[in-house]
Amino acid sequence: MKLEFCKMHGIGNDYIYFNCLEQELENPSDVAIKLSHRNFGIGGDGIVMICSSSVADAKMRMFNLDGSEGKMCGNAIRCVGKYLFDNGLIQKDTISIETLSGIKYLDLTTENGKVIGVKVDMGAPILVPAEIPVKLDEIINQPLNIDGNTYFVTCVSMGNPHAVVYVDDVENIDIEQIGPKFEHNSIFPEQVNTEFVQCLPDGTFKMRVWERGSGETLACGTGACAVAVAGVLNGKAKKDEDIIIHLIGGDLTIKYTAETVFMSGGATKVFDGVVEL
């Protein structure tokens, strides 16, 4: 079977996109494992299926490189919006995308007939422990013991669970060693994405992320949203103001309002291709 795909990234968070409006993709978990490998496959943080929807303009399904399906991916959904518009499948500036965490609405910024930026209404954060889910009574700045060291976590769900941890020097943490220990800690029944965050003097935030099912990635859109929400909850940022999050792959702008969280950033096409499965 030969399948057409498009390689795209949102500030370095790269996925392999399949237009499933015009072709069928069977066993997506297996395909994600096979094709995400950067030596023996195409290479990526996973695959994304762009499908038809009865409740929105299109539906997004995302599978991590370990084959697990994710409920939401902020960087991927921006690329889905770009793909739909740039390929003439949808020709309007505001579109709706169905995800496993609900319908998300995208405002597209275009130039010369191509999308150059996307603003996503990510919805309100989930701050109830059982719904995140996390086995804690409170979710703001709570102590967590990892290998005899105490870390303080703020837990947020943006469609998937996040633990935000403040550190003094984010560049020099051993994320490969400590990331899995957060991901698989028993207080997170569905595992967790962990953001290690440094507060900078100019009021912005610098983060690295360990994503469940993928390991460290260059960027995480829902993670950046979680960092902004945690910043407000911990008194390090303000609601209704643009919050700049610096990730390895680039910057995202987040605004946490009384009703929702907005995420703004780029979406980039790398190349089109055909793969034989």
Residue frames relative to the residue before (quaternion, step in Angstrom):
aa qw qx qy qz dx dy dz
M 1.0000 0.0000 0.0000 0.0000 0.00 0.00 0.00
K 0.1729 -0.7720 0.6043 0.0945 3.55 -0.89 0.96
L 0.0722 -0.8042 0.5900 -0.0067 3.54 -0.86 1.05
E 0.3602 -0.7034 0.5700 0.2250 3.54 -1.03 0.84
F 0.0071 -0.7937 0.6081 -0.0116 3.55 -1.06 0.77
C 0.2212 -0.7303 0.6236 0.1700 3.52 -1.37 0.18
K 0.2649 -0.7390 0.5984 0.1602 3.57 -0.86 0.97
M 0.0672 0.7925 -0.5983 0.0972 3.57 -0.76 1.09
H 0.0802 -0.7928 0.5984 0.0833 3.55 -1.26 0.32
G 0.2305 -0.7083 0.6474 0.1616 3.50 -1.33 0.54
I 0.8007 -0.2602 0.0685 0.5353 3.55 -0.26 1.39
G 0.8058 -0.3217 0.1305 0.4799 3.55 0.79 1.09
N 0.5808 0.5370 -0.3789 0.4803 3.60 1.26 -0.24
D 0.0257 -0.8770 0.4778 -0.0442 3.56 0.15 1.34
Y 0.0406 -0.7855 0.6173 -0.0150 3.52 -1.07 0.89
I 0.4129 -0.6555 0.5744 0.2644 3.51 -1.36 0.36
Y 0.1721 -0.8317 0.5262 0.0422 3.57 -0.47 1.25
F 0.1203 -0.7824 0.6098 0.0386 3.54 -0.96 1.00
N 0.3334 -0.7227 0.5751 0.1893 3.54 -0.87 1.02
C 0.0578 -0.8315 0.5523 -0.0106 3.57 -0.10 1.31
L 0.4228 0.6395 -0.4954 0.4084 3.54 1.24 0.51
E 0.7947 0.2930 -0.1111 0.5199 3.56 1.15 -0.69
Q 0.7755 0.1679 -0.1222 0.5963 3.60 1.28 -0.02
E 0.4094 -0.7069 0.5220 0.2454 3.57 -1.20 0.49
L 0.1184 -0.7701 0.6239 0.0599 3.54 -1.11 0.76
E 0.1525 -0.8037 0.5724 0.0557 3.56 -0.50 1.20
N 0.8482 0.1486 -0.1256 0.4926 3.56 -1.24 0.57
P 0.0042 0.8562 -0.5166 0.0011 3.63 0.74 1.00
S 0.5938 0.5670 -0.3810 0.4251 3.62 1.06 -0.60
D 0.6773 0.4781 -0.2888 0.4789 3.57 0.92 -0.89
V 0.6306 0.5327 -0.3280 0.4593 3.57 1.03 -0.81
A 0.6365 0.5357 -0.3279 0.4476 3.59 0.98 -0.84
I 0.6618 0.5043 -0.3084 0.4611 3.57 0.90 -0.92
K 0.7020 0.4871 -0.2728 0.4422 3.57 0.87 -0.97
L 0.7848 0.3850 -0.1951 0.4448 3.57 0.71 -1.06
S 0.6107 0.5758 -0.3643 0.4035 3.63 1.13 -0.47
H 0.5232 0.6434 -0.4200 0.3686 3.60 1.17 -0.44
R 0.3773 -0.7777 0.4641 0.1933 3.57 -0.72 1.09
N 0.6823 0.4297 -0.3008 0.5092 3.59 1.24 -0.07
F 0.8050 0.2746 -0.1123 0.5137 3.57 0.93 -0.94
G 0.7273 0.3472 -0.2351 0.5433 3.59 1.27 0.09
I 0.7362 -0.3348 0.2969 0.5077 3.55 -1.17 -0.63
G 0.3869 -0.7183 0.4773 0.3264 3.55 1.01 -0.88
G 0.4277 0.6778 -0.5191 0.2969 3.55 -0.82 1.02
D 0.5806 -0.5638 0.4516 0.3756 3.54 -1.35 0.05
G 0.7710 -0.2097 0.1242 0.5884 3.57 1.31 0.04
I 0.4650 -0.6431 0.5084 0.3342 3.55 -1.26 -0.38
V 0.1921 -0.7543 0.6176 0.1124 3.54 -1.28 0.50
M 0.1960 -0.7646 0.6066 0.0954 3.54 -0.94 0.97
I 0.1876 -0.7539 0.6218 0.0991 3.57 -0.88 1.00
C 0.0097 -0.8466 0.5245 -0.0895 3.54 -0.27 1.34
S 0.5928 -0.5406 0.4479 0.3946 3.54 -1.33 0.14
S 0.1355 -0.7830 0.6045 0.0561 3.56 -1.22 0.54
S 0.3610 -0.7263 0.5436 0.2160 3.56 -1.10 0.71
V 0.7404 0.3943 -0.2097 0.5023 3.58 1.27 -0.23
A 0.7742 0.2008 -0.1177 0.5886 3.61 1.26 -0.17
D 0.7011 -0.4523 0.3273 0.4435 3.58 -1.28 0.03
A 0.7762 -0.0982 0.0761 0.6181 3.58 1.14 -0.64
K 0.3281 -0.7221 0.5728 0.2070 3.54 -1.33 0.22
M 0.2061 -0.7681 0.5970 0.1054 3.56 -1.06 0.82
R 0.0224 -0.7450 0.6661 0.0280 3.54 -1.07 0.89
M 0.0974 -0.8066 0.5829 0.0137 3.57 -0.86 0.98
F 0.0933 -0.7816 0.6161 0.0280 3.55 -0.99 0.95
N 0.4267 -0.7097 0.5080 0.2370 3.56 -0.86 1.03
L 0.6741 -0.5229 0.3375 0.3979 3.57 -1.24 0.31
D 0.6494 0.4742 -0.3328 0.4926 3.60 1.24 -0.17
G 0.6185 -0.5871 0.3218 0.4113 3.57 1.30 0.14
S 0.5425 0.6159 -0.4103 0.3974 3.61 1.22 -0.18
E 0.3973 -0.7168 0.5203 0.2401 3.57 -1.07 0.73
G 0.2742 -0.7635 0.5675 0.1408 3.54 -0.93 0.94
K 0.4915 -0.6772 0.4632 0.2921 3.56 -1.08 0.69
M 0.8098 0.0019 0.0608 0.5836 3.58 1.08 -0.69
C 0.0252 0.7731 -0.6337 0.0086 3.57 -1.17 0.60
G 0.3679 -0.7834 0.4629 0.1915 3.56 -0.38 1.25
N 0.6815 0.4716 -0.2998 0.4724 3.58 0.93 -0.81
A 0.6538 0.5210 -0.3165 0.4482 3.58 1.01 -0.77
I 0.6646 0.5190 -0.3301 0.4243 3.58 0.89 -0.83
R 0.5941 0.5377 -0.3737 0.4672 3.60 1.12 -0.52
C 0.6629 0.4983 -0.3027 0.4698 3.58 0.99 -0.82
V 0.5960 0.5483 -0.3628 0.4611 3.59 1.09 -0.63
G 0.6410 0.5239 -0.3143 0.4646 3.57 0.98 -0.84
K 0.6590 0.4986 -0.3035 0.4744 3.57 0.96 -0.86
Y 0.6457 0.5283 -0.3291 0.4423 3.58 0.91 -0.89
L 0.6758 0.5085 -0.2979 0.4426 3.58 0.84 -0.99
F 0.7036 0.4571 -0.2698 0.4724 3.58 0.91 -0.90
D 0.7005 0.4915 -0.2886 0.4295 3.58 0.74 -1.04
N 0.7254 0.4132 -0.2392 0.4958 3.59 1.11 -0.62
G 0.5512 -0.6736 0.3642 0.3314 3.56 1.26 0.35
L 0.4279 0.7113 -0.4597 0.3155 3.59 1.22 0.32
I 0.7587 0.0614 -0.0474 0.6468 3.55 1.25 -0.55
Q 0.0850 -0.8145 0.5736 0.0170 3.58 -0.80 0.97
K 0.5387 0.5501 -0.4743 0.4269 3.54 0.37 1.29
D 0.5663 -0.6606 0.3965 0.2926 3.55 -1.17 0.61
T 0.7452 0.2609 -0.1790 0.5870 3.59 1.23 -0.35
I 0.0242 0.8141 -0.5762 0.0679 3.57 -0.65 1.11
S 0.3180 -0.7317 0.5725 0.1890 3.56 -1.29 0.42
I 0.1122 -0.7860 0.6074 0.0262 3.56 -1.02 0.90
E 0.3193 -0.7359 0.5698 0.1781 3.56 -0.83 1.02
T 0.0092 0.7734 -0.6333 0.0256 3.57 -0.99 0.91
L 0.6532 -0.5007 0.3819 0.4204 3.57 -1.27 0.11
S 0.7008 0.3972 -0.2729 0.5260 3.61 1.24 -0.21
G 0.7530 -0.3782 0.1962 0.5014 3.57 1.17 0.55
I 0.6138 -0.5346 0.4302 0.3903 3.54 -1.35 0.00
K 0.1391 -0.7826 0.6049 0.0483 3.55 -0.88 1.02
Y 0.2706 -0.7711 0.5623 0.1263 3.56 -1.07 0.82
L 0.1662 -0.8097 0.5624 0.0219 3.54 -0.84 1.11
D 0.1730 -0.7367 0.6446 0.1086 3.55 -1.05 0.88
L 0.2159 -0.8153 0.5319 0.0755 3.56 -0.59 1.19
T 0.1867 -0.7366 0.6386 0.1213 3.55 -1.07 0.84
T 0.0867 -0.8336 0.5455 -0.0041 3.57 -0.62 1.15
E 0.0379 -0.7600 0.6485 0.0201 3.51 -1.33 0.48
N 0.8402 -0.0244 -0.0403 0.5402 3.56 -0.73 1.11
G 0.7250 -0.4739 0.2363 0.4404 3.55 0.99 0.90
K 0.6829 0.4276 -0.2846 0.5194 3.59 1.28 0.21
V 0.4858 -0.6536 0.4970 0.2995 3.56 -1.15 0.65
I 0.1078 -0.8093 0.5763 0.0359 3.58 -0.82 1.01
G 0.8022 0.0345 -0.0308 0.5953 3.58 1.25 -0.17
V 0.1364 -0.7934 0.5916 0.0449 3.55 -1.14 0.66
K 0.1565 -0.7439 0.6438 0.0872 3.53 -1.08 0.88
V 0.1251 -0.8171 0.5625 0.0153 3.56 -0.67 1.15
D 0.3041 -0.6904 0.6251 0.2003 3.52 -1.05 0.88
M 0.1932 -0.8408 0.5011 0.0681 3.56 -0.18 1.32
G 0.5218 -0.6344 0.4184 0.3876 3.58 1.24 -0.17
A 0.6467 -0.5247 0.3849 0.3979 3.55 -1.28 0.19
P 0.4955 -0.6468 0.4790 0.3266 3.60 -1.03 0.67
I 0.3702 -0.6897 0.5736 0.2416 3.55 -1.22 0.57
L 0.0547 -0.8373 0.5430 -0.0327 3.56 -0.60 1.18
V 0.5012 0.6148 -0.4378 0.4234 3.58 1.28 0.29
P 0.5270 -0.6903 0.3803 0.3178 3.63 -0.54 1.13
A 0.7063 0.4777 -0.2823 0.4396 3.60 0.78 -0.97
E 0.6937 0.4695 -0.2700 0.4749 3.57 1.18 -0.54
I 0.5352 0.6509 -0.4096 0.3494 3.62 1.18 -0.29
P 0.3161 0.6781 -0.0480 -0.6618 1.84 1.56 -1.95
V 0.0211 0.7663 -0.6422 0.0039 3.52 -1.26 0.59
K 0.4094 -0.7244 0.5059 0.2275 3.57 -1.00 0.85
L 0.4364 0.6304 -0.5076 0.3931 3.54 0.50 1.30
D 0.4825 -0.6506 0.4971 0.3110 3.56 -1.20 0.47
E 0.7665 0.1661 -0.0915 0.6136 3.56 1.16 -0.66
I 0.3181 -0.7907 0.4986 0.1582 3.60 -1.10 0.57
I 0.6459 0.5259 -0.3257 0.4474 3.62 1.22 -0.10
N 0.8665 -0.0889 0.0418 0.4895 3.57 -0.80 1.12
Q 0.2930 0.7753 -0.5003 0.2506 3.57 0.85 1.02
P 0.4845 -0.6861 0.4554 0.2953 3.64 -0.94 0.82
L 0.0094 -0.7741 0.6327 -0.0194 3.53 -1.10 0.82
N 0.2895 -0.7735 0.5438 0.1490 3.56 -0.75 1.09
I 0.0231 0.7665 -0.6394 0.0560 3.54 -0.84 1.10
D 0.8420 -0.1168 0.0385 0.5253 3.58 -0.55 1.20
G 0.7381 -0.4309 0.2280 0.4664 3.57 0.95 0.85
N 0.6478 0.4693 -0.3210 0.5070 3.58 1.28 0.01
T 0.3380 -0.7468 0.5418 0.1856 3.55 -1.02 0.83
Y 0.0548 -0.7660 0.6405 -0.0005 3.55 -0.84 1.08
F 0.2991 -0.7425 0.5704 0.1841 3.56 -1.14 0.62
V 0.1071 -0.8294 0.5483 -0.0042 3.53 -0.57 1.22
T 0.1563 -0.7203 0.6654 0.1187 3.50 -1.26 0.64
C 0.1934 -0.8300 0.5202 0.0558 3.55 -0.53 1.21
V 0.0188 0.7812 -0.6169 0.0939 3.54 -0.91 1.06
S 0.1589 -0.7391 0.6348 0.1596 3.56 -1.18 0.54
M 0.0794 -0.7551 0.6492 0.0457 3.54 -1.05 0.92
G 0.7464 -0.2367 0.1459 0.6046 3.54 1.11 0.82
N 0.7487 0.0364 -0.0717 0.6580 3.54 1.35 -0.31
P 0.5817 -0.6535 0.3648 0.3187 3.60 -1.06 0.68
H 0.0670 -0.7899 0.6095 0.0052 3.55 -1.08 0.85
A 0.1380 -0.7400 0.6512 0.0962 3.53 -1.24 0.67
V 0.1681 -0.7967 0.5774 0.0600 3.57 -0.60 1.16
V 0.0531 -0.8036 0.5915 -0.0378 3.56 -0.74 1.15
Y 0.2734 -0.7655 0.5595 0.1618 3.61 -0.77 1.00
V 0.0386 -0.7852 0.6176 -0.0240 3.55 -0.97 0.98
D 0.5546 -0.6310 0.4340 0.3254 3.57 -1.22 0.48
D 0.7980 0.0919 -0.0105 0.5955 3.60 1.05 -0.77
V 0.2063 -0.8401 0.4905 0.1054 3.56 0.09 1.30
E 0.6210 0.5795 -0.3488 0.3961 3.58 1.08 -0.64
N 0.7753 0.3803 -0.1826 0.4701 3.59 1.03 -0.71
I 0.4270 0.6627 -0.5094 0.3448 3.60 1.11 0.41
D 0.4156 -0.6849 0.5380 0.2621 3.57 -1.14 0.64
I 0.1240 -0.8584 0.4948 0.0538 3.54 0.41 1.28
E 0.6084 0.5582 -0.3593 0.4349 3.61 1.09 -0.59
Q 0.6926 0.4591 -0.2701 0.4864 3.56 1.12 -0.66
I 0.7782 0.3749 -0.1937 0.4651 3.58 0.83 -0.96
G 0.5568 0.6503 -0.3843 0.3456 3.59 1.10 -0.65
P 0.6939 0.4709 -0.3009 0.4542 3.63 0.77 -0.91
K 0.6337 0.5455 -0.3407 0.4299 3.59 1.09 -0.60
F 0.6115 0.4767 -0.3424 0.5306 3.57 1.23 -0.43
E 0.6469 0.5614 -0.3237 0.4019 3.57 0.83 -1.02
H 0.8036 0.2965 -0.1254 0.5006 3.58 0.86 -0.99
N 0.3498 0.7391 -0.5109 0.2652 3.61 1.19 0.31
S 0.5827 -0.6510 0.3759 0.3088 3.56 -0.97 0.90
I 0.6061 0.5618 -0.3833 0.4125 3.64 1.12 -0.35
F 0.6902 0.4142 -0.2746 0.5260 3.59 1.28 -0.19
P 0.2393 -0.8338 0.4770 0.1411 3.62 0.06 1.24
E 0.7468 0.3069 -0.2063 0.5528 3.61 1.18 -0.42
Q 0.5402 -0.5963 0.3728 0.4622 3.56 1.31 0.44
V 0.2424 -0.7972 0.5433 0.1026 3.60 -1.18 0.13
N 0.3713 -0.6437 0.6142 0.2655 3.53 -1.32 0.47
T 0.1482 -0.8152 0.5569 0.0574 3.58 -0.81 0.96
E 0.1567 -0.7769 0.6068 0.0603 3.55 -0.87 1.07
F 0.1641 -0.7541 0.6311 0.0781 3.56 -0.78 1.09
V 0.0724 -0.8592 0.5014 -0.0718 3.52 -0.42 1.31
Q 0.1410 -0.7527 0.6390 0.0721 3.53 -1.10 0.87
C 0.3091 -0.7395 0.5700 0.1808 3.58 -0.85 0.98
L 0.2442 -0.7975 0.5403 0.1115 3.57 -0.67 1.12
P 0.6538 -0.5592 0.3403 0.3795 3.62 -1.14 0.60
D 0.6852 0.4914 -0.2976 0.4477 3.61 1.10 -0.58
G 0.6148 -0.5900 0.3373 0.4002 3.59 1.25 0.22
T 0.5743 0.5523 -0.3932 0.4590 3.57 1.28 0.12
F 0.3653 -0.7270 0.5450 0.2023 3.56 -1.31 0.19
K 0.1850 -0.7564 0.6195 0.0991 3.54 -1.07 0.83
M 0.0053 0.8410 -0.5381 0.0561 3.56 -0.69 1.05
R 0.1325 -0.7002 0.6876 0.1388 3.46 -1.45 0.39
V 0.2011 -0.8106 0.5452 0.0725 3.53 -1.04 0.75
W 0.1692 -0.7177 0.6661 0.1122 3.50 -1.19 0.78
E 0.1552 -0.8247 0.5410 0.0566 3.57 -0.37 1.25
R 0.4969 -0.6399 0.4940 0.3155 3.55 -0.97 0.84
G 0.8148 0.2396 -0.1973 0.4896 3.52 -0.89 0.97
S 0.7872 0.3012 -0.1602 0.5137 3.61 1.20 -0.31
G 0.4138 -0.6873 0.4972 0.3304 3.61 1.09 -0.57
E 0.7486 -0.3375 0.2546 0.5108 3.58 -1.14 -0.47
T 0.0699 -0.7698 0.6339 0.0266 3.55 -1.01 0.92
L 0.6226 -0.5707 0.3899 0.3669 3.55 -1.26 0.39
A 0.8042 -0.0008 0.0220 0.5939 3.58 1.17 -0.44
C 0.0297 -0.7649 0.6428 0.0299 3.55 -1.29 0.43
G 0.3561 -0.7768 0.4821 0.1932 3.57 -0.46 1.21
T 0.6772 0.4558 -0.3028 0.4918 3.58 0.87 -0.87
G 0.6122 0.5541 -0.3414 0.4490 3.58 1.13 -0.63
A 0.6389 0.5086 -0.3229 0.4784 3.58 1.01 -0.79
C 0.6253 0.5211 -0.3339 0.4753 3.59 1.05 -0.74
A 0.6487 0.5163 -0.3146 0.4623 3.58 0.97 -0.85
V 0.6304 0.5299 -0.3305 0.4611 3.58 1.03 -0.78
A 0.6569 0.5019 -0.3127 0.4678 3.59 0.96 -0.82
V 0.6530 0.5023 -0.3143 0.4717 3.59 0.93 -0.87
A 0.6607 0.4988 -0.3062 0.4700 3.58 0.93 -0.89
G 0.6074 0.5611 -0.3469 0.4426 3.57 1.08 -0.71
V 0.6615 0.4811 -0.2988 0.4915 3.57 0.98 -0.84
L 0.6711 0.5119 -0.3059 0.4405 3.60 0.86 -0.92
N 0.7371 0.3919 -0.2178 0.5056 3.59 1.12 -0.68
G 0.5435 -0.6609 0.3797 0.3514 3.59 1.25 0.25
K 0.5218 0.6444 -0.4079 0.3822 3.59 1.20 0.42
A 0.7607 0.1568 -0.1151 0.6192 3.60 1.32 -0.08
K 0.3823 -0.7281 0.5258 0.2173 3.57 -1.29 0.27
K 0.5366 -0.6044 0.4876 0.3302 3.51 -1.21 0.62
D 0.8309 0.2552 -0.1934 0.4551 3.54 -1.34 0.47
E 0.6404 0.4533 -0.3531 0.5096 3.58 1.17 0.51
D 0.5551 -0.5972 0.4575 0.3549 3.57 -1.16 0.62
I 0.1096 -0.7747 0.6220 0.0310 3.56 -0.87 1.03
I 0.2389 -0.7925 0.5503 0.1100 3.57 -0.62 1.16
I 0.1023 -0.7820 0.6144 0.0211 3.55 -0.81 1.09
H 0.2143 -0.7762 0.5848 0.0981 3.58 -0.71 1.14
L 0.0455 -0.7829 0.6204 -0.0049 3.57 -0.67 1.13
I 0.6956 -0.4628 0.3179 0.4483 3.59 -1.20 0.28
G 0.7447 0.4332 -0.2224 0.4563 3.57 0.95 -0.90
G 0.7602 -0.2708 0.1958 0.5572 3.61 1.20 -0.26
D 0.5973 -0.5883 0.4290 0.3363 3.55 -1.32 -0.19
L 0.1255 -0.7384 0.6547 0.1020 3.52 -1.29 0.58
T 0.2697 -0.7383 0.5964 0.1628 3.54 -1.18 0.67
I 0.0756 -0.8075 0.5846 -0.0194 3.56 -0.70 1.15
K 0.0416 -0.7678 0.6382 0.0379 3.56 -1.11 0.75
Y 0.1642 -0.7841 0.5967 0.0469 3.55 -0.70 1.17
T 0.0771 -0.8108 0.5802 -0.0007 3.56 -0.45 1.24
A 0.7117 -0.4265 0.3227 0.4554 3.57 -1.29 -0.10
E 0.7595 0.3948 -0.1991 0.4770 3.59 1.12 -0.65
T 0.8363 0.0220 0.0844 0.5413 3.59 0.93 -0.83
V 0.3651 -0.6713 0.5827 0.2766 3.54 -1.38 -0.15
F 0.1705 -0.7764 0.6008 0.0850 3.57 -0.85 1.02
M 0.1035 -0.7772 0.6192 0.0429 3.55 -1.02 0.86
S 0.0503 -0.8007 0.5969 0.0001 3.59 -0.83 0.99
G 0.2768 0.7527 -0.5627 0.2006 3.55 -0.97 0.91
G 0.6386 -0.5584 0.3931 0.3548 3.52 -1.35 0.06
A 0.1364 -0.7345 0.6546 0.1155 3.50 -1.42 0.14
T 0.0766 -0.8381 0.5389 -0.0363 3.56 -0.69 1.12
K 0.2977 -0.7182 0.6012 0.1847 3.54 -1.02 0.88
V 0.2660 -0.7651 0.5670 0.1496 3.58 -0.94 0.89
F 0.7417 -0.3102 0.2161 0.5540 3.59 0.75 -1.03
D 0.3951 -0.6513 0.5859 0.2766 3.52 -1.39 0.27
G 0.0510 0.8103 -0.5829 0.0329 3.56 -1.18 0.51
V 0.2969 -0.7026 0.6076 0.2216 3.52 -1.37 -0.03
V 0.0925 -0.7913 0.6039 0.0259 3.57 -0.90 0.96
E 0.2984 -0.7451 0.5739 0.1624 3.53 -1.11 0.79
L 0.1014 -0.8084 0.5797 0.0112 3.57 -0.72 1.10
